[in-house]
Amino acid sequence: MPIVLRLDRVMAARKMSLNELSERVGVANVNLSRLKNGHISAIRFSTLEAICDVLDCQPGDILEFQRAEKPEE
C-alpha cells in the first residue's frame, strides 16, 4: 500500500499510550490499534481530525505517501 501510517511514531513522541489516545479521541481501542498497525483501508476525516487535535500534529505527521517503485524495463 503506498500510504504508510506513522501513528506509532507520533504517539511515542508524545508519550501517549493507545488506551489514552482511544479515550481522548473517543474511538474504540481496537479500531485505533488497527489504524496504528496499518490494517485499515480508510479513515474518516472526523477521526483523523480528532487524532491530530489530541496529538497536536498535522495529518502529514501520521500519513505518508510512498510511491511504488516501477520495475525497470
C-alpha positions in Angstrom: 0.0 0.0 0.0 1.5 3.4 -0.9 0.1 5.1 2.2 2.3 4.4 5.3 0.8 5.1 8.7 3.1 6.7 11.2 0.7 6.9 14.2 3.0 4.8 16.4 5.9 7.3 15.9 3.7 10.3 16.8 2.3 8.6 19.8 5.7 7.6 21.0 7.0 11.2 20.6 4.0 12.4 22.7 4.5 9.6 25.2 0.8 8.6 24.8 -0.5 5.1 25.1 -3.1 3.6 22.7 -5.5 3.4 25.6 -5.1 7.1 26.5 -5.4 8.1 22.8 -8.5 6.0 22.5 -10.2 7.6 25.5 -9.3 11.1 24.4 -10.3 10.7 20.8 -13.5 8.7 21.5 -12.6 5.8 19.2 -12.5 2.2 20.2 -9.1 0.9 21.2 -9.4 -2.0 18.7 -10.0 0.5 15.9 -7.0 2.7 16.8 -4.9 -0.5 17.1 -5.9 -1.5 13.5 -5.1 2.0 12.3 -1.7 2.0 14.1 -0.8 -1.3 12.6 -1.9 -0.4 9.1 -4.8 -2.9 8.9 -7.3 -0.4 7.5 -8.3 0.8 4.1 -9.9 4.1 5.0 -10.2 6.7 7.8 -12.9 9.2 8.4 -11.8 12.8 8.3 -13.5 13.4 11.7 -11.4 10.6 13.2 -8.2 12.0 11.6 -9.1 15.5 12.9 -9.7 14.2 16.4 -6.4 12.3 16.4 -4.5 15.3 15.1 -6.2 17.5 17.7 -5.3 15.2 20.6 -1.7 14.6 19.4 -1.2 18.2 18.4 0.0 17.2 14.9 -0.8 17.5 11.2 -2.3 14.7 9.1 1.1 14.5 7.2 2.8 13.6 10.5 0.6 10.5 10.6 0.1 9.6 6.9 2.9 9.3 4.4 2.7 8.6 0.7 5.4 6.4 -0.7 5.3 6.0 -4.5 5.6 2.4 -5.6 8.8 1.7 -7.5 8.3 0.9 -11.1 10.1 -2.2 -12.4 12.9 -1.3 -14.7 12.4 -2.2 -18.3 
